[in-house]
Amino acid sequence: MTRTTYRCQCGAFLEFKQDLEKESGTTTRNWKCKDCGTPVPGITAEKISHQDPS
């Protein structure tokens, strides 16, 4: 299985759950870049949130 990665507008390379920040106060999961707070596309963020760094 291939790894999902995402390059944020700020230049951050998002590959694992710790690279994301979950937006609180919503009923659905909305993920943002941990470095700058830019929203990450939903399907991509969900895939990244399930990846382990091992």
Residue pairs with C-beta under 8 A, 6 or more apart in sequence:
3 15
3 51
4 15
4 44
4 47
4 48
4 51
5 13
5 14
5 15
5 48
6 13
6 14
6 15
6 40
6 41
6 44
6 45
6 48
7 13
7 14
8 14
8 33
8 35
8 36
8 38
8 40
9 33
9 36
9 38
10 33
10 35
10 36
10 38
12 19
12 33
12 34
12 35
12 36
13 19
14 20
14 33
14 40
14 48
15 48
15 51
15 53
16 48
16 51
16 52
16 53
17 48
17 49
17 50
17 51
18 34
18 53
19 33
19 34
19 48
20 31
20 32
20 33
20 34
20 40
20 45
20 48
20 49
21 31
21 32
21 33
21 34
21 37
22 29
22 30
22 31
22 32
23 29
23 30
23 31
23 32
23 39
29 42
29 45
29 46
29 49
30 39
30 42
31 39
31 40
31 42
31 45
31 46
31 48
31 49
32 38
32 39
32 40
33 39
33 40
40 48
